[in-house]
Amino acid sequence: MTPSKTFILDVELADICNINCKMCPREELARPKGFMNAKTFDMVIKKLNETNATHAILSGFGEPGLNPNFAEFADALASKTSCYTQINSNGLPLTYKVIDALTTTKVNAINLNINGHNQAEYEKAAPGKDNFKELLSNIDYMLEKKKKGWDISLKIQPTLLDETNEHFKTFKNFWFKRGIDEIILHPCNNRGGYYQDKSRHSGKLEKGIAPYCRHMLFVAWNGDVFSCSHDIKGKYKLGAIDALQQSWLKTAHIPLCNTCNISSFKIIKSNNLC
């Protein structure tokens, strides 16, 4: 198969999470739970290079920063492949110590999954006493490091809920004035049909597969490869990481896609203040 222009691998370092977001159907997760180990991760690096992957995202269905080897793995991903390397995190495990370690890596971007600009708004999506205060401290430390020369793109990635939309202008201005580079707006979706609260998503199904999903495969923490992390029951396994082929993108459209309403995201740049 001729390599596609874009090939993204979503790498799950952990399928365990430290917060309980209201729009996440974690209680439905039936795949095995755990942390990716060094042997599996080394195979991920090998296959990223063999398949000419263009992007590697540390994300999955858990919080990557909980993996005990998180900073080491992020460094290897950025230094041992030619991929654009991105971390998706809720930001709480990105402590000063972890941030100091990340500043020595070649990671390109950190996308912070945050739905609020103060504790009250934040808790509407992710309940947790004092979590926002801790999160803000971590982010300010990242921004301080960035001002001192850390070459990183820092982005806020909220899931669009009614409560987010209600205060979005304030939300946007708060984060841009603080120094965030971009806000990536993701409409709330039904996670392959497993998240049924239609008060938070439209329920409307998209035709076909979302554009960026066509170029992405997902590797779970144990090395199993799926079309998408939303396959939380593990029904449509494509194979194991040691056999990964870019040609598996041809089978990216699975029955789960027919019940999913994920749609394209919108990027807002930091010069868009109002």
N, C-alpha and C positions, 0 to 999 in steps of 0.2 A: 504493500500500500504506500502510495506517495504521502509523505508527512503533510498533515494539514498545517495551515498557517499558524493556527493557535491550538495548543494542546495543554490543558490545565489539569493538574492532579491535586485534588483536595485530600490532604494528608491529616488523618486523625491521630494525634498523639495521645488523646484520652477521650473516652466516651462517658466520663464522669464530670459533673459540673458542681460548682460551689454556690450557685444561686438558682432560684426556681422562678424563671420568667413565666408570666401568665400566658404567653402565646407560644409556649414550647411544650409539646406533648411527650415529655420525657417518661411519663408513666406508661407509655405505650412501647417503649424501647425494649425489644426482645433479643437483640443481638447480644453476644457475650460482652461483659464489661471488664475494662482493664486499661493498662497503659502500654503504649508501644515500647518495645525493648530495643536495644542497640542492634541486635541481629536483624530484626525486621526493618529497622530504619536504614541500616546499611544497604539492604536490598532495595529500598525505596530510592536511595541515591543512585544506585547502579541502574535501575530501570528508568529513572528520569533522564539520565545521560544516554542510555541506549535508544530510547524512544523519541529523542529530540524534543522533549517537553519544553514549553516556553514559559509556563507559570507553575509555581508550587505554592499552595496556600495551606498554612497550618490552621486547620479549622475543624471540620467534622461535626459530630453531634455532641461534643463536650467542650471543656475549657482546656486548650492546649497548655496553658501555663501551669496546670496542675501536674504535668508530667515531671518527675524528678530530674530528667535530663533535658528539660525544655530549652534552656539557653544554649547548651551544647549542640542540640539537634538543630536549632535555628541557625547557629553559626555554620554548621556543616552543610545545611541546605543551601545557604547563600554562597559559600566559598567553594564547594565541591561540585556545583552544577552551574550552568549558564542561565538558569531560570530567573525570571522576575520573582522575588520571594516576598510573600506577604503573610502577616500574622493576623488572624481574627481572634480577638480576645474581649472578655468583659472588663478587663483592666485591673481587676482586684489582685490577681496573683503577680502582677507586674510591679513588684516592690522596688525600692531604691536599689537593692542589691542585684535584682534581676535586670533592671534597666541599665545599671553600670556594665553588666556583662553584655547586654545587647548593643551597647554603643561601640563595642569593639568588633561587631560583625558587619557583614555587608547586606543585611536585610534591607529591602527597599521600602517597605511600608508596614505600618501597624494600623489595622482597622479596629476601632473600639466600638463594641456593640452597646450603645447607651441610649436610653429613652428618657432623658430628662436633663434639666439644667439646674435643679435643686433637689433636695432630699424628697420633698413631697411628690414632685412630678416623677422622679426616678422610681419611687416605690409603687407607683401605679402599675408599672410593668414588672418590676423586680423588687419585691419586698425584702427589706433587710435593714435593721437599725444601724445607722452610722456608715452604711456601705458607701453612700455617695460622698461623704466626707473623706473616707479613705481613698476612694477612686480619684477624687479631685486632686488630692495630694500627689498621687502617683502620676497623674497627667501633667500637673504643673512641673513635676521633676523632669518628666520627659521633654517638656517644652523648654525648660531651662537648659537641658543638655543640647537640645536642637539649636538654641541661640548661641551656644558655645562651639558649634561646628558639627554636631552630629548630623550626618547626611541621611535623613529619614523623612518619609512622608507620613504625617500623622492625620488620620481621618476618623470622623465620627460616623457610625453606621447605625442609625436608628431604624427600628421596624415601625412603619407608619401605622399608628393607631388613632382612634378618634381623639384621645387625650393629647397625643403628639401634635396632631393637626391644629388643635385648639390654641396651642401656645407656640406654634412653630416659629413665628417671627422672633419671639423672645429667645427661644431655644437656639435658633440659627445665630443670632447676634451674640449671644453669650459665648458660644464656642469659638466663633470667628475672632471675636475681640480678645479671646484668651490666647489665640495663636494657632488654632487648628487649620490645616491646609484645605480640607474638603469635607463636605457632608454627603454621604451616599444614602439616598432615600430608597428604602425597600418597602413596598407595600406589604402589609401583613398577608401571608398566604396560609393555605390549609395544610402545609407540610405533607403533601402527597395524599391528602384526604384524612390524615390522622388527627388534625386539629379542627374540631367541628364548631367552634364558637363563631357563628356567622355575624355576631355583633362586632367582631374584630376584623373580619375579612369579608369580601364581597360575596364569596360563594360561587362567583362566576368563573367558569372554566375557560382557560385560554385554548386557542386552536393550536394543536401541535405542541412542540417542546420549546421552552424559553430559549432565546438565541444563545446565551452564554452556556446553557446546559448542553448544547450540542457539541461543545468542545471540551467537556469536563468529565473526568471519571473520579471516583472516590475510593480511597484505600482506608479501610478500618484499621484500628490500632493493632489487630492481630494479623494483618496482612491480607485479609479478604478484600477483594475488589468488587465494587458495585457501580452501577451507573450513577447513583446519587445517594447522598447521606440520608435522604428522606425515606429510603428503604429501611425503616427502623425495625421491621420484622425480619429482615435478612432473607427475603423470599427470592431475590433475583441476583444472586451472586454470579459474577462473570468468571471468576477464577481467583488464583492466588497471585500475590505481588511478583513472585519470581517468574511468572509466565506473562506478565503484563505486555500488551501490544497496543499500539495506537489504533489498530484496526478495530479494537473493541468499541470505539466510538460509534461504529456502524450499528451497534445494538443498544445504543444509549436510550432509545425510546422503548420503555418497558410499560407493561399494563398500568403501573402506578402513575405514569404520566397522564393517563386519561382521567384520573381523578384529582389531579393537582392543578392549582390555580396560581402557581408562581409566575410572576411577570417581570418585565425588565425594570432595572433600577434607574434612578436619576442622580447625576452628579452635580453638586452645587459647589462652585469654587469660592475661596475665601474673599474674593473681591466683590462678592454679592452681598454686601451689607445694606440694611435698610432700617 
